[in-house]
């Protein structure tokens, strides 16, 4: 539950993941979040109310979790937003060749260039 913020109805607002002290939250949107009108409206109200109170919201979909590279990019995006709010982030850099990086993104890498 997010302290001090409720829906217009008075119901508590919760997030899938929240760093309350930094006002950063993550919400996973499955397909029903866009196909169910009631869910879509509820999500919009939640996001508007949280943003009005200074929250940063990161919306995640299945595409953000499709492979290791996408997950790493999401983790970096979340870490950046937390760092903007004063969080200390510890992470580990994993070496990857340019060839492998290009292949993961669907590009061809030519060493001769």
N, CA, C and O atoms as a MOPAC input file, in Angstrom:
PM7 MOZYME 1SCF
protein

 N      0.83100 1    -1.18100 1     0.00000 1
 C      0.00000 1     0.00000 1     0.00000 1
 C      0.88200 1     1.25400 1     0.00000 1
 O      1.91300 1     1.31700 1     0.67000 1
 N      0.44600 1     2.22700 1    -0.76100 1
 C      1.16100 1     3.50500 1    -0.79700 1
 C      0.57700 1     4.38600 1     0.30400 1
 O     -0.60900 1     4.71200 1     0.27400 1
 N      1.39500 1     4.76900 1     1.26400 1
 C      0.86200 1     5.56300 1     2.37800 1
 C      0.39400 1     6.94600 1     1.94000 1
 O      1.07800 1     7.64200 1     1.18900 1
 N     -0.79300 1     7.33000 1     2.42900 1
 C     -1.29400 1     8.68000 1     2.21700 1
 C     -1.93500 1     8.96600 1     0.87400 1
 O     -2.34500 1    10.09900 1     0.62300 1
 N     -2.03600 1     7.96400 1    -0.00600 1
 C     -2.65700 1     8.18400 1    -1.32400 1
 C     -3.69700 1     7.09700 1    -1.55100 1
 O     -3.42000 1     5.90700 1    -1.39800 1
 N     -4.89400 1     7.52600 1    -1.91900 1
 C     -5.96700 1     6.57600 1    -2.18900 1
 C     -6.65200 1     6.93200 1    -3.50100 1
 O     -6.45500 1     8.01300 1    -4.05500 1
 N     -7.46200 1     5.99000 1    -3.98300 1
 C     -8.33500 1     6.27500 1    -5.11200 1
 C     -9.42200 1     7.24100 1    -4.65100 1
 O     -9.61300 1     7.43000 1    -3.44900 1
 N    -10.13300 1     7.85300 1    -5.59400 1
 C    -11.24100 1     8.74700 1    -5.22800 1
 C    -12.24600 1     8.03900 1    -4.33100 1
 O    -12.88200 1     8.65900 1    -3.47900 1
 N    -12.37800 1     6.73500 1    -4.53400 1
 C    -13.32200 1     5.94800 1    -3.74000 1
 C    -12.85800 1     5.76400 1    -2.29500 1
 O    -13.63500 1     5.34000 1    -1.43900 1
 N    -11.59700 1     6.08200 1    -2.02800 1
 C    -11.03500 1     5.87500 1    -0.69400 1
 C    -10.25500 1     4.57200 1    -0.57500 1
 O     -9.59900 1     4.32700 1     0.43700 1
 N    -10.32800 1     3.73500 1    -1.61400 1
 C     -9.58300 1     2.46900 1    -1.59600 1
 C     -8.08300 1     2.73700 1    -1.65300 1
 O     -7.62500 1     3.68800 1    -2.28700 1
 N     -7.34400 1     1.88600 1    -0.98100 1
 C     -5.89000 1     2.03100 1    -0.94100 1
 C     -5.28500 1     1.78800 1    -2.33000 1
 O     -5.80700 1     1.01100 1    -3.12900 1
 N     -4.19200 1     2.46400 1    -2.58500 1
 C     -3.45000 1     2.28300 1    -3.83200 1
 C     -2.22600 1     1.43600 1    -3.53000 1
 O     -1.50900 1     1.67700 1    -2.55800 1
 N     -1.99800 1     0.44400 1    -4.37400 1
 C     -0.79900 1    -0.37000 1    -4.22100 1
 C     -0.07400 1    -0.44400 1    -5.56100 1
 O     -0.65800 1    -0.19300 1    -6.61500 1
 N      1.19400 1    -0.78800 1    -5.49900 1
 C      2.02800 1    -0.94200 1    -6.68900 1
 C      2.63100 1    -2.33900 1    -6.68200 1
 O      2.74400 1    -2.96900 1    -5.63100 1
 N      3.01500 1    -2.81700 1    -7.84900 1
 C      3.63400 1    -4.13300 1    -7.93000 1
 C      4.97900 1    -4.13300 1    -7.19600 1
 O      5.28400 1    -5.07000 1    -6.45900 1
 N      5.76900 1    -3.09900 1    -7.39600 1
 C      7.02000 1    -2.90300 1    -6.66400 1
 C      7.10300 1    -1.42400 1    -6.33500 1
 O      6.80800 1    -0.57900 1    -7.18100 1
 N      7.50200 1    -1.10600 1    -5.11200 1
 C      7.59300 1     0.30600 1    -4.73100 1
 C      8.77000 1     0.53700 1    -3.79700 1
 O      9.02900 1    -0.25100 1    -2.88700 1
 N      9.46800 1     1.62200 1    -4.03700 1
 C     10.48400 1     2.13600 1    -3.14300 1
 C      9.87200 1     3.41700 1    -2.56600 1
 O     10.09100 1     4.51300 1    -3.08200 1
 N      9.11500 1     3.25600 1    -1.50400 1
 C      8.31600 1     4.34400 1    -0.94200 1
 C      9.19000 1     5.54300 1    -0.56700 1
 O      8.81600 1     6.68700 1    -0.82500 1
 N     10.35000 1     5.28600 1     0.03800 1
 C     11.20100 1     6.38600 1     0.48700 1
 C     11.72600 1     7.23800 1    -0.67300 1
 O     12.11800 1     8.38800 1    -0.47300 1
 N     11.73300 1     6.66800 1    -1.89100 1
 C     12.20000 1     7.41400 1    -3.07200 1
 C     11.04900 1     7.79100 1    -4.00900 1
 O     11.25400 1     8.46700 1    -5.01700 1
 N      9.85200 1     7.35100 1    -3.66900 1
 C      8.66800 1     7.59300 1    -4.49200 1
 C      8.88100 1     7.11600 1    -5.92600 1
 O      8.61800 1     7.84000 1    -6.88600 1
 N      9.36200 1     5.88600 1    -6.04500 1
 C      9.54700 1     5.23900 1    -7.34600 1
 C      8.78300 1     3.92700 1    -7.30300 1
 O      8.92200 1     3.14700 1    -6.36200 1
 N      7.97000 1     3.68900 1    -8.33500 1
 C      7.18500 1     2.46500 1    -8.38600 1
 C      7.23800 1     1.80500 1    -9.74100 1
 O      7.46100 1     2.45500 1   -10.76200 1
 N      7.02700 1     0.49700 1    -9.73300 1
 C      6.98700 1    -0.29600 1   -10.95600 1
 C      5.62900 1    -0.97100 1   -11.03000 1
 O      5.15400 1    -1.55200 1   -10.05400 1
 N      5.01200 1    -0.88500 1   -12.19700 1
 C      3.72700 1    -1.53000 1   -12.44300 1
 C      3.84700 1    -2.41500 1   -13.67600 1
 O      4.30200 1    -1.96900 1   -14.72900 1
 N      3.43800 1    -3.66500 1   -13.53700 1
 C      3.42200 1    -4.58200 1   -14.67500 1
 C      2.05300 1    -4.49900 1   -15.33500 1
 O      1.02700 1    -4.67200 1   -14.67600 1
 N      2.04200 1    -4.23700 1   -16.62800 1
 C      0.79400 1    -4.18700 1   -17.39000 1
 C      0.70800 1    -5.39500 1   -18.31500 1
 O      1.39700 1    -5.46000 1   -19.33300 1
 N     -0.14200 1    -6.34700 1   -17.95200 1
 C     -0.44100 1    -7.45600 1   -18.84900 1
 C     -1.47700 1    -6.99600 1   -19.86900 1
 O     -1.93900 1    -5.85600 1   -19.81700 1
 N     -1.83400 1    -7.86400 1   -20.78100 1
 C     -2.78800 1    -7.49900 1   -21.83400 1
 C     -4.12400 1    -7.01600 1   -21.28700 1
 O     -4.76000 1    -6.14700 1   -21.88500 1
 N     -4.55600 1    -7.56900 1   -20.15800 1
 C     -5.85800 1    -7.15900 1   -19.61500 1
 C     -5.85900 1    -5.69400 1   -19.17400 1
 O     -6.92400 1    -5.09100 1   -19.04100 1
 N     -4.68400 1    -5.12000 1   -18.94600 1
 C     -4.61700 1    -3.71100 1   -18.55300 1
 C     -5.00300 1    -2.78700 1   -19.70500 1
 O     -5.34600 1    -1.62700 1   -19.47700 1
 N     -4.95000 1    -3.28400 1   -20.92800 1
 C     -5.33100 1    -2.44400 1   -22.06500 1
 C     -6.65000 1    -2.88000 1   -22.70100 1
 O     -7.27400 1    -2.11200 1   -23.43300 1
 N     -7.07400 1    -4.11500 1   -22.42000 1
 C     -8.30600 1    -4.60100 1   -23.04600 1
 C     -9.52400 1    -4.49000 1   -22.13600 1
 O    -10.65700 1    -4.51100 1   -22.61800 1
 N     -9.31200 1    -4.37400 1   -20.84500 1
 C    -10.40300 1    -4.25100 1   -19.87500 1
 C    -10.57400 1    -2.76700 1   -19.53400 1
 O     -9.70500 1    -2.17200 1   -18.89700 1
 N    -11.69100 1    -2.17200 1   -19.95800 1
 C    -11.91200 1    -0.73800 1   -19.74100 1
 C    -11.85900 1    -0.34400 1   -18.27100 1
 O    -11.30500 1     0.70200 1   -17.93200 1
 N    -12.41900 1    -1.15500 1   -17.40700 1
 C    -12.42300 1    -0.84500 1   -15.97700 1
 C    -10.99200 1    -0.82700 1   -15.44500 1
 O    -10.61200 1     0.08500 1   -14.71100 1
 N    -10.20200 1    -1.83100 1   -15.81200 1
 C     -8.81000 1    -1.90100 1   -15.37000 1
 C     -8.01500 1    -0.72100 1   -15.92300 1
 O     -7.22000 1    -0.11200 1   -15.20600 1
 N     -8.22900 1    -0.40200 1   -17.18800 1
 C     -7.51200 1     0.70000 1   -17.84100 1
 C     -7.80500 1     2.02300 1   -17.13700 1
 O     -6.89500 1     2.81100 1   -16.87800 1
 N     -9.08600 1     2.26200 1   -16.82800 1
 C     -9.46000 1     3.50200 1   -16.12900 1
 C     -8.87600 1     3.54700 1   -14.72400 1
 O     -8.41100 1     4.59600 1   -14.27600 1
 N     -8.89600 1     2.41900 1   -14.03100 1
 C     -8.34200 1     2.34400 1   -12.67800 1
 C     -6.83100 1     2.61800 1   -12.71800 1
 O     -6.30800 1     3.35200 1   -11.88000 1
 N     -6.14500 1     2.02900 1   -13.68700 1
 C     -4.70400 1     2.26500 1   -13.83900 1
 C     -4.41900 1     3.74300 1   -14.08700 1
 O     -3.49300 1     4.30700 1   -13.50500 1
 N     -5.21400 1     4.36700 1   -14.95000 1
 C     -5.01500 1     5.79100 1   -15.24300 1
 C     -5.22500 1     6.65100 1   -13.99700 1
 O     -4.44100 1     7.56100 1   -13.72800 1
 N     -6.27300 1     6.36300 1   -13.24500 1
 C     -6.51300 1     7.13100 1   -12.01900 1
 C     -5.35300 1     6.94200 1   -11.04100 1
 O     -4.86500 1     7.90600 1   -10.45100 1
 N     -4.92000 1     5.69700 1   -10.87600 1
 C     -3.80500 1     5.41100 1    -9.95800 1
 C     -2.56600 1     6.19900 1   -10.36700 1
 O     -1.93000 1     6.83900 1    -9.53000 1
 N     -2.22700 1     6.15400 1   -11.63800 1
 C     -1.01100 1     6.82400 1   -12.11400 1
 C     -1.10700 1     8.33900 1   -11.98100 1
 O     -0.13700 1     8.99100 1   -11.59400 1
 N     -2.24900 1     8.89300 1   -12.29300 1
 C     -2.43200 1    10.34200 1   -12.14600 1
 C     -2.29100 1    10.76400 1   -10.68700 1
 O     -1.63900 1    11.76600 1   -10.39300 1
 N     -2.89300 1    10.01500 1    -9.77600 1
 C     -2.84000 1    10.36000 1    -8.35600 1
 C     -1.41300 1    10.23900 1    -7.81300 1
 O     -0.95500 1    11.09600 1    -7.05800 1
 N     -0.72300 1     9.17700 1    -8.19900 1
 C      0.65300 1     8.99600 1    -7.73400 1
 C      1.57500 1    10.07900 1    -8.29600 1
 O      2.39000 1    10.64500 1    -7.56700 1
 N      1.44700 1    10.36200 1    -9.57700 1
 C      2.30400 1    11.39700 1   -10.18700 1
 C      2.02400 1    12.77100 1    -9.58300 1
 O      2.93600 1    13.58600 1    -9.44300 1
 N      0.78000 1    13.02700 1    -9.23100 1
 C      0.43500 1    14.30100 1    -8.58800 1
 C      1.10900 1    14.43800 1    -7.22400 1
 O      1.28500 1    15.54700 1    -6.71900 1
 N      1.48300 1    13.30400 1    -6.63600 1
 C      2.17900 1    13.30900 1    -5.34700 1
 C      3.69100 1    13.11500 1    -5.52000 1
 O      4.39400 1    12.80100 1    -4.56000 1
 N      4.18200 1    13.30300 1    -6.74600 1
 C      5.61900 1    13.27300 1    -6.99300 1
 C      6.23400 1    11.91100 1    -7.25100 1
 O      7.45600 1    11.76900 1    -7.21800 1
 N      5.41300 1    10.91500 1    -7.50500 1
 C      5.93500 1     9.58300 1    -7.77900 1
 C      6.43100 1     9.45400 1    -9.21300 1
 O      5.87600 1    10.05900 1   -10.13000 1
 N      7.47500 1     8.66500 1    -9.39500 1
 C      7.94900 1     8.24100 1   -10.71200 1
 C      7.43900 1     6.82200 1   -10.90000 1
 O      7.66200 1     5.96200 1   -10.04800 1
 N      6.76100 1     6.57300 1   -12.00300 1
 C      6.22700 1     5.23500 1   -12.28800 1
 C      6.88900 1     4.66600 1   -13.53300 1
 O      7.02400 1     5.34700 1   -14.55000 1
 N      7.29000 1     3.43400 1   -13.43600 1
 C      7.88900 1     2.71700 1   -14.55300 1
 C      6.91100 1     1.61400 1   -14.92100 1
 O      6.60000 1     0.74100 1   -14.11200 1
 N      6.43700 1     1.67100 1   -16.15200 1
 C      5.45800 1     0.69800 1   -16.61300 1
 C      6.19800 1    -0.40400 1   -17.36900 1
 O      6.98000 1    -0.13200 1   -18.28000 1
 N      5.93900 1    -1.65000 1   -16.97700 1
 C      6.61500 1    -2.80100 1   -17.55400 1
 C      5.58800 1    -3.66800 1   -18.27400 1
 O      4.47700 1    -3.87200 1   -17.78500 1
 N      5.97700 1    -4.17400 1   -19.44100 1
 C      5.13900 1    -5.12000 1   -20.17500 1
 C      5.96100 1    -6.38000 1   -20.45200 1
 O      7.14800 1    -6.43700 1   -20.13200 1
 N      5.33100 1    -7.36700 1   -21.03600 1
 C      6.02300 1    -8.61800 1   -21.36100 1
 C      7.24200 1    -8.35800 1   -22.24400 1
 O      8.23800 1    -9.07500 1   -22.14900 1
 N      7.17300 1    -7.35200 1   -23.09000 1
 C      8.29200 1    -7.02500 1   -23.97800 1
 C      9.55000 1    -6.66200 1   -23.18200 1
 O     10.66300 1    -6.93900 1   -23.63000 1
 N      9.38600 1    -6.05300 1   -22.02100 1
 C     10.52700 1    -5.68300 1   -21.18500 1
 C     11.18000 1    -6.89000 1   -20.52700 1
 O     12.27400 1    -6.77400 1   -19.97400 1
 N     10.52800 1    -8.04300 1   -20.57800 1
 C     11.01800 1    -9.24600 1   -19.90100 1
 C     11.31000 1   -10.38000 1   -20.87700 1
 O     11.46700 1   -11.53200 1   -20.47300 1
 N     11.38200 1   -10.04500 1   -22.16200 1
 C     11.46000 1   -11.06300 1   -23.20400 1
 C     12.79600 1   -11.80000 1   -23.26200 1
 O     12.83900 1   -12.96700 1   -23.65100 1
 N     13.88200 1   -11.13600 1   -22.88300 1
 C     15.19700 1   -11.77500 1   -22.91000 1
 C     16.11800 1   -11.07300 1   -21.91700 1
 O     15.74700 1   -10.06600 1   -21.31400 1
 N     17.32000 1   -11.61500 1   -21.75700 1
 C     18.25200 1   -11.07000 1   -20.77400 1
 C     18.59400 1    -9.60700 1   -21.03900 1
 O     18.69000 1    -8.81400 1   -20.10300 1
 N     18.77600 1    -9.25000 1   -22.29400 1
 C     19.13900 1    -7.87900 1   -22.63800 1
 C     18.00700 1    -6.91400 1   -22.27100 1
 O     18.25900 1    -5.83000 1   -21.74400 1
 N     16.78200 1    -7.30300 1   -22.54700 1
 C     15.63700 1    -6.45700 1   -22.20900 1
 C     15.49800 1    -6.28600 1   -20.70100 1
 O     15.18900 1    -5.19800 1   -20.21500 1
 N     15.72600 1    -7.36200 1   -19.97200 1
 C     15.65400 1    -7.29600 1   -18.51300 1
 C     16.76200 1    -6.39500 1   -17.97200 1
 O     16.53000 1    -5.60100 1   -17.06100 1
 N     17.96300 1    -6.51800 1   -18.53400 1
 C     19.07800 1    -5.66200 1   -18.10800 1
 C     18.77200 1    -4.19500 1   -18.37900 1
 O     19.05800 1    -3.33800 1   -17.54300 1
 N     18.19300 1    -3.89900 1   -19.54200 1
 C     17.82600 1    -2.51700 1   -19.87500 1
 C     16.77800 1    -1.99200 1   -18.90400 1
 O     16.84500 1    -0.83600 1   -18.48500 1
 N     15.81100 1    -2.82900 1   -18.54400 1
 C     14.78700 1    -2.43300 1   -17.57500 1
 C     15.42600 1    -2.15700 1   -16.21600 1
 O     15.12400 1    -1.15100 1   -15.57300 1
 N     16.30300 1    -3.04800 1   -15.78700 1
 C     16.96800 1    -2.86700 1   -14.48700 1
 C     17.75900 1    -1.56500 1   -14.46900 1
 O     17.76000 1    -0.85600 1   -13.46300 1
 N     18.42700 1    -1.24700 1   -15.56400 1
 C     19.19500 1    -0.00100 1   -15.64000 1
 C     18.25600 1     1.20800 1   -15.59900 1
 O     18.55400 1     2.20800 1   -14.94700 1
 N     17.12800 1     1.11000 1   -16.29400 1
 C     16.15300 1     2.21400 1   -16.28100 1
 C     15.62100 1     2.45600 1   -14.87100 1
 O     15.49100 1     3.60100 1   -14.43800 1
 N     15.31500 1     1.37400 1   -14.15700 1
 C     14.83100 1     1.50200 1   -12.78100 1
 C     15.92800 1     2.08700 1   -11.89200 1
 O     15.67400 1     2.98000 1   -11.08400 1
 N     17.14600 1     1.57400 1   -12.04900 1
 C     18.26400 1     2.06500 1   -11.23900 1
 C     18.50100 1     3.54600 1   -11.46800 1
 O     18.76400 1     4.28400 1   -10.51800 1
 N     18.41400 1     3.99200 1   -12.71000 1
 C     18.59100 1     5.42300 1   -13.01900 1
 C     17.57400 1     6.27800 1   -12.28000 1
 O     17.91400 1     7.29400 1   -11.67300 1
 N     16.31900 1     5.84700 1   -12.34300 1
 C     15.25600 1     6.63800 1   -11.69800 1
 C     15.44000 1     6.66100 1   -10.17900 1
 O     15.21700 1     7.69000 1    -9.54100 1
 N     15.84400 1     5.53400 1    -9.60500 1
 C     16.10600 1     5.50700 1    -8.16400 1
 C     17.29000 1     6.39700 1    -7.81300 1
 O     17.24900 1     7.11700 1    -6.81600 1
 N     18.34000 1     6.35500 1    -8.61900 1
 C     19.52100 1     7.18500 1    -8.36100 1
 C     19.17500 1     8.66100 1    -8.44300 1
 O     19.72200 1     9.46800 1    -7.69100 1
 N     18.26700 1     9.02800 1    -9.35200 1
 C     17.81800 1    10.42800 1    -9.44900 1
 C     17.20500 1    10.89800 1    -8.13800 1
 O     17.23800 1    12.08700 1    -7.81900 1
 N     16.65100 1     9.96500 1    -7.38600 1
 C     15.99200 1    10.27600 1    -6.12000 1
 C     16.89900 1    10.05500 1    -4.91200 1
 O     16.44900 1    10.16100 1    -3.77100 1
 N     18.16700 1     9.75100 1    -5.15300 1
 C     19.11600 1     9.63900 1    -4.05600 1
 C     19.45200 1     8.23900 1    -3.59300 1
 O     20.19900 1     8.07800 1    -2.62800 1
 N     18.92400 1     7.22300 1    -4.25000 1
 C     19.23700 1     5.84700 1    -3.87000 1
 C     20.66500 1     5.50000 1    -4.29900 1
 O     21.15900 1     5.98100 1    -5.31800 1
 N     21.30000 1     4.67000 1    -3.51000 1
 C     22.60600 1     4.14300 1    -3.87400 1
 C     22.38100 1     2.79700 1    -4.54800 1
 O     21.76400 1     1.90000 1    -3.97400 1
 N     22.88100 1     2.66800 1    -5.75400 1
 C     22.66400 1     1.45700 1    -6.54200 1
 C     23.99600 1     0.74100 1    -6.72500 1
 O     24.97900 1     1.33800 1    -7.16400 1
 N     24.01700 1    -0.52100 1    -6.39100 1
 C     25.18900 1    -1.34100 1    -6.64900 1
 C     24.84000 1    -2.31300 1    -7.76800 1
 O     23.79200 1    -2.95700 1    -7.73800 1
 N     25.72300 1    -2.41300 1    -8.75300 1
 C     25.46800 1    -3.33800 1    -9.84400 1
 C     26.78400 1    -3.88300 1   -10.35200 1
 O     27.86200 1    -3.39100 1   -10.01700 1
 N     26.66500 1    -4.89300 1   -11.15500 1
 C     27.82900 1    -5.56300 1   -11.70900 1
 C     27.75000 1    -5.48400 1   -13.22500 1
 O     26.70800 1    -5.76200 1   -13.81800 1
 N     28.84500 1    -5.10600 1   -13.83900 1
 C     28.90500 1    -5.03900 1   -15.30100 1
 C     29.39400 1    -6.38100 1   -15.81700 1
 O     30.38900 1    -6.91700 1   -15.32900 1
 N     28.70200 1    -6.91400 1   -16.79000 1
 C     29.08700 1    -8.18900 1   -17.38300 1
 C     29.64000 1    -7.91200 1   -18.77200 1
 O     28.98600 1    -7.27400 1   -19.59600 1
 N     30.83800 1    -8.39400 1   -19.02000 1
 C     31.47600 1    -8.18000 1   -20.31800 1
 C     30.73100 1    -8.95000 1   -21.40300 1
 O     30.31600 1   -10.09300 1   -21.20800 1
 N     30.57500 1    -8.30100 1   -22.53800 1
 C     29.92900 1    -8.92200 1   -23.68800 1
 C     30.62600 1    -8.38800 1   -24.93900 1
 O     30.93700 1    -7.20000 1   -25.02100 1
 N     30.86300 1    -9.25100 1   -25.89100 1
 C     31.54500 1    -8.81300 1   -27.10800 1
 C     30.60500 1    -7.96900 1   -27.95600 1
 O     29.38300 1    -8.07700 1   -27.84900 1
 N     31.19400 1    -7.12700 1   -28.80100 1
 C     30.37800 1    -6.32100 1   -29.72200 1
 C     29.58200 1    -7.21900 1   -30.65800 1
 O     28.43900 1    -6.91900 1   -31.00100 1
 N     30.19300 1    -8.31600 1   -31.06400 1
 C     29.51300 1    -9.25500 1   -31.95400 1
 C     28.25900 1    -9.83000 1   -31.28800 1
 O     27.19600 1    -9.89600 1   -31.90500 1
 N     28.39100 1   -10.24300 1   -30.03200 1
 C     27.24500 1   -10.79800 1   -29.31100 1
 C     26.18000 1    -9.73100 1   -29.05200 1
 O     24.98300 1   -10.00000 1   -29.16300 1
 N     26.61700 1    -8.53500 1   -28.71200 1
 C     25.68300 1    -7.43700 1   -28.48900 1
 C     24.89100 1    -7.13500 1   -29.75600 1
 O     23.67100 1    -6.97400 1   -29.71100 1
 N     25.59100 1    -7.06100 1   -30.88600 1
 C     24.92100 1    -6.80400 1   -32.17200 1
 C     23.92900 1    -7.91100 1   -32.48800 1
 O     22.80000 1    -7.63500 1   -32.89200 1
 N     24.33900 1    -9.16000 1   -32.30800 1
 C     23.46400 1   -10.29800 1   -32.60200 1
 C     22.20200 1   -10.25900 1   -31.73900 1
 O     21.10800 1   -10.54100 1   -32.22700 1
 N     22.35300 1    -9.91100 1   -30.46100 1
 C     21.18700 1    -9.85100 1   -29.56300 1
 C     20.19200 1    -8.78700 1   -29.99200 1
 O     19.00000 1    -8.88700 1   -29.69900 1
 N     20.68100 1    -7.76800 1   -30.68600 1
 C     19.79400 1    -6.69700 1   -31.14700 1
 C     19.42300 1    -6.84500 1   -32.62000 1
 O     18.80700 1    -5.95000 1   -33.19900 1
 N     19.79400 1    -7.96700 1   -33.22400 1
 C     19.40400 1    -8.24200 1   -34.59900 1
 C     20.25100 1    -7.55200 1   -35.64900 1
 O     19.80800 1    -7.37800 1   -36.78400 1
 N     21.46500 1    -7.15700 1   -35.28900 1
 C     22.36500 1    -6.51100 1   -36.24200 1
 C     23.48400 1    -7.46200 1   -36.62500 1
 O     23.75500 1    -8.45200 1   -35.94600 1
 N     24.11700 1    -7.13100 1   -37.72500 1
 C     25.28600 1    -7.88400 1   -38.15300 1
 C     26.52100 1    -7.08600 1   -37.79500 1
 O     26.57600 1    -5.88500 1   -38.06000 1
 N     27.50900 1    -7.72300 1   -37.20100 1
 C     28.73300 1    -7.04000 1   -36.81000 1
 C     29.86200 1    -7.47700 1   -37.74200 1
 O     30.10700 1    -8.67200 1   -37.91000 1
 N     30.53500 1    -6.52300 1   -38.33400 1
 C     31.64800 1    -6.78500 1   -39.24200 1
 C     32.91800 1    -6.21500 1   -38.62000 1
 O     33.06600 1    -4.99600 1   -38.52900 1
 N     33.82700 1    -7.07400 1   -38.19400 1
 C     35.06200 1    -6.63200 1   -37.53300 1
 C     35.97100 1    -5.84400 1   -38.45800 1
 O     36.81300 1    -5.07800 1   -37.99000 1
 N     35.81700 1    -6.01800 1   -39.74400 1
 C     36.72000 1    -5.37200 1   -40.70600 1
 C     36.48900 1    -3.86200 1   -40.79100 1
 O     37.33300 1    -3.14800 1   -41.33300 1
 N     35.42500 1    -3.38600 1   -40.29600 1
 C     35.13000 1    -1.94700 1   -40.39700 1
 C     35.85700 1    -1.15300 1   -39.37800 1
 O     35.71600 1     0.06900 1   -39.33100 1

